[in-house]
């Protein structure tokens, strides 16, 4: 039986699986990897370690497929985004630098002095944030490692590195280039006006390709005579949108470490500066992501710190909040555990419990976490309703965090919308396989493939009418919390930075 192998690289692990002509996904293999934190504010990945794990998983899946049939194509999905600096042989000159990395703040400030933020948004349809839009990291590397920069043949992202390992070609698909800060997302090309102003050599930029394009062939690691076409693939959330068949003026939710509302539009003039905006895998459509950074991580943090040490399994995450009531006994929670993106875009913001009193229980605090994350999602939805003029009665929800039924029910109540929990747990792998399947003839179109394959809903949660008014009133109170603490966050971050620098200085002089 023929299969397509899909590779999905997330921020904590790698999944590789195979899809047959009927769209059935199997032979799933997983391998975790670790992020690197070399200094305060820096986040990196070991590119060779990731490639070695990818190659091992790829071979394992390939051998399982060959026991039943053959491999027809390989396709790739990766998290977005990262910066990699490669020599002419495609070997990394430096660890990959992640979107969470904050080392390029000075470069971001310099860019804003060279080019107006209005021009940047007009071309890239995105705000400028250090690390998140990788041009800032590019300039940091150029400024701080000029000798390595001189050796750089191509700059790209993780997909550029992996696709080169697979095919020998240096490329980046347009869903990924959308987050570089120098790509014209309406005209599908590198912006000469921007990269020349920044002193970036065009020759160091990879070719930008259609996600649904064959970019080369991969030679079988054991049987070199076998060569398999490699499809470019796309960024993980774009692959998920493709797998779910999200059409124009539709939205879905993805819930993992982050919590993201994604809207699809064919009107680029509507794209909002408070969102992350990119080209969709389908040309002349754009995806706009209202992304909260750490809701899922906040829940995991609460479990690891306060529940797991008591011997609780993760089943407690479904049960504990039932021991509290809507409003969590007067406790509110800001889910900004390590800064926040939409809607506030404040790297200094942090998590906060407010309203704790002597009768507060652990169940109250956990329910406050779930409610605070849900209120943040409602803020994002209000932008969607006002800016995009999109009001939906229901939405699809995917990801590991979507399976927390109590949290999903709270979202349904806070947003007054029905939530359709989808039975699609590997949308990155599946989505990139569907892209490849349309290229090599498994399916007549991407929309057809998604409709036929990804239409399973586990269950639907309806808003509970008795809770709607309560949450409307609580939401008004929640909206007052961050503005009241904004200046505190700024002062606290400044003090933490000074303390961190002092610690590093003290550590340096110890021999």
Residue pairs with C-beta under 8 A, 6 or more apart in sequence:
1 20
1 21
1 68
1 69
2 20
2 21
2 69
2 70
2 71
2 72
3 18
3 19
3 20
3 27
3 65
3 68
3 69
3 70
3 71
3 72
4 18
4 19
4 71
4 72
4 73
4 74
4 75
4 433
4 436
4 437
4 440
4 442
5 16
5 17
5 18
5 58
5 61
5 62
5 65
5 71
5 73
5 74
5 75
5 433
6 16
6 17
6 18
6 19
6 25
6 74
6 75
6 76
6 77
6 233
6 428
6 429
6 430
6 431
6 432
6 433
6 436
7 14
7 15
7 16
7 54
7 57
7 58
7 74
7 75
7 76
7 77
7 162
7 233
7 429
7 432
8 14
8 15
8 16
8 76
8 77
8 78
8 236
8 239
8 426
8 428
8 429
8 432
9 50
9 54
9 76
9 77
9 78
9 79
9 158
9 162
10 79
10 236
10 428
11 35
11 79
11 98
11 257
12 32
12 33
12 35
12 257
13 30
13 31
13 32
13 33
14 30
14 31
14 32
14 33
14 50
14 53
14 54
14 57
15 28
15 29
15 30
15 57
15 426
15 428
15 429
16 28
16 29
16 30
16 54
16 57
16 58
16 60
16 61
16 429
17 25
17 26
17 27
17 28
17 29
17 61
17 426
17 429
17 430
17 433
18 25
18 26
18 27
18 61
18 64
18 65
18 71
18 433
19 25
19 26
19 429
19 430
19 433
19 434
19 437
20 26
21 437
21 442
23 430
23 434
23 437
23 449
23 452
23 453
25 426
25 429
25 430
25 433
27 61
27 64
27 65
28 426
28 429
29 57
29 60
29 61
30 57
31 53
31 56
31 57
33 45
33 46
33 49
33 50
33 53
35 43
35 44
35 45
35 98
36 43
36 44
36 45
36 46
36 95
37 43
37 44
38 44
38 95
39 504
40 500
40 504
41 101
41 102
41 103
42 97
42 101
42 102
42 103
43 97
43 98
43 100
43 101
43 131
44 95
44 96
44 97
44 98
44 101
45 82
45 95
45 96
45 98
45 158
46 95
46 96
47 84
47 92
47 95
47 96
47 158
47 161
48 92
50 96
50 158
50 162
51 161
51 162
51 165
54 162
54 165
55 165
55 221
58 74
58 221
59 221
59 222
62 71
62 220
65 71
71 228
72 228
72 229
72 440
72 442
73 228
73 229
73 230
73 231
73 436
73 437
73 439
73 440
74 166
74 218
74 228
74 229
74 230
74 231
74 436
75 230
75 231
75 232
75 233
75 432
75 433
75 435
75 436
76 159
76 162
76 163
76 166
76 230
76 231
76 232
76 233
76 432
77 233
77 234
77 235
77 236
77 239
77 428
77 429
77 431
77 432
78 157
78 158
78 159
78 162
78 176
78 233
78 235
78 236
79 158
79 235
79 236
80 99
80 157
80 175
80 176
80 179
80 235
80 236
80 237
80 278
81 99
81 132
81 133
81 134
81 157
81 158
81 176
81 179
81 180
81 235
82 96
82 97
82 98
82 99
82 134
82 157
82 158
83 96
83 97
83 134
83 137
83 138
83 141
83 155
83 156
83 157
84 92
84 94
84 96
84 97
84 155
84 156
84 157
84 158
84 160
84 161
85 92
85 93
85 94
85 141
85 148
85 149
85 152
85 155
86 92
86 93
86 152
86 153
86 154
86 155
86 156
86 160
86 161
86 164
86 170
87 93
87 151
87 152
87 153
88 153
90 154
90 161
90 164
90 165
90 168
90 170
92 161
93 148
93 151
93 152
94 141
94 145
94 148
96 158
96 161
97 103
97 131
97 134
97 137
97 141
98 131
99 131
99 132
99 134
99 179
100 131
100 338
101 130
101 131
101 137
102 130
102 131
102 347
103 130
103 131
103 137
103 140
104 130
104 131
104 136
104 137
104 139
104 140
105 130
105 136
106 140
107 130
107 136
107 137
107 139
107 140
107 143
108 128
108 129
108 130
108 136
110 139
111 120
111 128
111 135
111 136
111 139
111 181
111 198
112 128
114 197
114 198
115 194
115 197
115 198
117 127
117 128
119 193
119 194
120 126
120 127
120 128
120 181
120 194
121 127
121 273
123 184
123 185
123 191
123 193
123 194
124 133
124 178
124 180
124 181
124 182
124 183
124 184
124 185
124 191
124 194
125 178
125 185
125 186
125 268
125 271
125 277
125 286
126 133
126 178
126 179
126 181
126 273
126 276
126 277
127 133
127 273
127 274
127 345
128 136
128 181
129 136
129 345
130 136
130 137
131 137
132 179
132 276
132 341
133 179
133 180
133 181
134 157
134 179
134 180
134 181
135 180
135 181
135 182
135 194
135 195
135 198
135 200
136 181
138 155
138 198
138 200
139 198
139 200
141 148
141 149
141 152
142 149
142 199
142 200
152 204
153 170
153 204
154 160
154 170
154 204
154 205
154 206
155 204
155 205
155 206
156 170
156 171
156 172
156 206
157 172
157 176
157 180
159 172
159 173
159 176
159 232
159 233
159 235
160 170
160 171
160 172
160 206
163 169
163 170
163 171
163 215
163 216
163 230
163 232
164 170
166 216
166 218
166 230
167 215
167 216
167 217
167 218
167 230
168 216
169 207
169 215
169 216
170 206
170 207
171 206
171 207
171 208
171 209
171 215
171 232
172 206
172 207
172 208
172 209
173 208
173 209
173 210
173 211
173 232
173 233
173 234
173 235
174 183
174 185
174 188
174 208
174 209
174 210
174 211
174 279
175 211
175 234
175 235
175 238
175 278
175 279
175 280
175 281
175 287
176 234
176 235
177 183
177 190
177 208
177 279
178 185
178 277
178 278
178 279
179 235
179 276
179 278
181 194
182 190
182 191
182 194
182 195
182 198
182 200
182 205
183 189
183 190
183 191
183 208
184 190
184 191
185 268
185 277
185 278
185 279
185 286
186 268
188 208
188 279
188 283
189 208
190 202
190 205
190 208
192 202
195 202
195 205
209 215
209 232
210 232
210 283
211 231
211 232
211 233
211 234
211 238
211 281
211 435
212 231
212 232
212 281
212 435
212 438
212 439
212 446
213 231
213 232
213 439
214 229
214 230
214 231
214 439
215 230
215 231
215 232
216 229
216 230
217 227
217 228
217 229
217 230
218 227
218 228
218 230
219 226
219 227
220 226
220 227
220 228
229 439
229 440
231 432
231 435
231 436
231 439
231 440
233 239
233 432
233 435
233 436
234 242
234 281
234 431
234 432
234 435
235 278
236 428
237 254
237 260
237 262
237 287
237 289
238 278
238 280
238 281
238 287
238 431
239 281
239 427
239 428
239 430
239 431
239 432
239 435
240 252
240 254
240 262
240 398
240 427
240 428
240 431
241 252
241 262
241 264
241 280
241 281
241 287
241 431
242 280
242 281
242 282
242 431
242 434
242 435
242 446
242 450
243 424
243 427
243 430
243 431
243 434
243 450
243 453
243 454
244 252
244 396
244 398
244 422
244 424
244 427
244 450
244 454
245 446
245 447
245 450
245 451
245 454
246 252
246 262
246 264
246 396
247 264
247 447
248 264
248 265
248 266
248 285
249 263
249 264
249 265
249 388
249 390
250 263
250 264
250 392
251 261
251 262
251 263
251 264
251 384
251 390
251 392
251 395
252 261
252 262
252 395
252 396
252 397
252 398
253 259
253 260
253 261
253 262
253 377
253 395
253 396
253 397
253 398
253 399
253 402
253 419
254 260
254 262
254 397
254 398
254 399
254 402
254 427
255 295
255 296
255 397
255 398
255 399
255 400
255 401
255 402
256 296
256 399
256 400
256 401
257 293
257 294
257 296
257 297
257 300
258 291
258 292
258 293
258 294
258 295
258 296
258 297
259 291
259 292
259 295
259 296
259 373
259 376
259 377
259 401
260 289
260 290
260 291
260 292
261 289
261 290
261 377
261 380
261 381
261 384
261 395
262 287
262 288
262 289
262 290
263 275
263 287
263 288
263 290
263 384
263 388
263 390
264 280
264 285
264 286
264 287
264 288
265 271
265 285
265 286
265 288
265 388
266 284
266 285
266 286
268 286
270 288
270 387
270 388
271 277
271 286
271 288
272 288
272 383
272 387
272 388
274 290
274 342
274 343
274 345
274 383
275 288
275 289
275 290
275 291
275 342
275 383
276 288
276 289
276 291
276 341
276 342
277 286
277 287
277 288
277 289
278 286
278 287
278 289
279 285
279 286
279 287
280 286
280 287
281 435
281 446
282 446
288 388
289 342
290 342
290 343
290 380
290 381
290 383
290 384
291 341
291 342
292 335
292 340
292 341
292 342
292 373
292 376
292 377
292 380
293 336
293 337
293 338
293 339
293 340
293 341
294 335
294 336
294 337
294 338
294 340
295 335
295 373
295 376
295 377
295 401
296 399
296 400
296 401
297 337
297 338
298 333
298 335
298 337
298 351
298 369
298 373
299 317
299 369
299 370
299 373
299 401
299 404
299 407
301 337
302 365
302 366
302 369
303 312
303 314
303 316
303 317
306 362
306 365
306 366
307 316
307 317
307 320
307 366
317 404
317 406
318 404
318 405
318 406
320 362
320 363
320 366
320 367
321 363
321 366
321 367
321 370
321 406
321 407
321 410
322 363
322 406
323 361
323 363
324 361
324 363
324 364
324 366
324 367
325 367
326 371
326 413
326 467
326 470
326 471
326 474
327 371
327 470
327 474
328 364
328 365
328 367
328 368
328 371
329 357
329 359
329 360
329 361
329 364
330 355
330 357
330 360
330 364
331 353
331 354
331 355
331 356
331 360
331 364
331 365
331 367
331 368
332 353
332 354
332 355
332 368
332 371
332 372
332 474
332 477
332 478
332 481
333 351
333 352
333 353
333 354
333 365
333 368
333 369
333 371
333 372
333 373
334 349
334 350
334 351
334 352
334 354
334 372
334 481
334 482
334 485
335 351
335 369
335 372
335 373
335 376
336 344
336 346
336 349
336 350
336 351
336 352
336 482
337 350
337 351
338 350
339 346
339 347
339 348
339 349
339 350
340 346
340 347
340 349
340 376
342 379
342 380
342 383
343 376
343 379
343 380
343 383
344 482
346 486
346 489
347 493
348 489
348 490
348 492
348 493
349 482
349 485
349 486
349 489
350 489
350 492
352 481
352 485
353 365
353 368
354 481
356 365
370 406
370 407
370 410
371 410
371 414
371 471
371 474
372 478
373 407
374 407
374 410
374 411
374 414
374 415
375 414
375 474
375 475
375 478
375 479
377 411
377 414
377 415
378 414
378 415
378 475
379 479
381 415
384 390
385 391
392 417
393 417
393 418
394 417
394 418
394 419
394 420
394 460
395 417
395 418
395 419
395 420
396 420
396 422
396 457
397 408
397 419
397 420
397 421
397 422
398 422
398 424
398 425
398 427
399 427
400 425
401 407
402 408
402 421
402 422
403 421
405 421
405 459
405 461
408 419
408 421
408 461
409 419
409 461
409 464
411 417
411 419
412 418
412 419
412 461
412 462
412 463
412 464
413 463
413 464
413 467
413 468
413 471
414 471
414 475
415 463
416 463
416 468
417 463
418 460
418 461
418 462
418 463
419 460
419 461
420 457
420 460
421 457
421 458
421 459
421 460
421 461
422 454
422 456
422 457
422 458
423 456
423 457
423 458
424 430
424 454
424 456
427 454
430 453
430 454
434 443
434 446
434 449
434 450
434 453
435 446
436 442
437 443
437 449
438 444
438 445
438 446
438 449
442 449
443 449
443 452
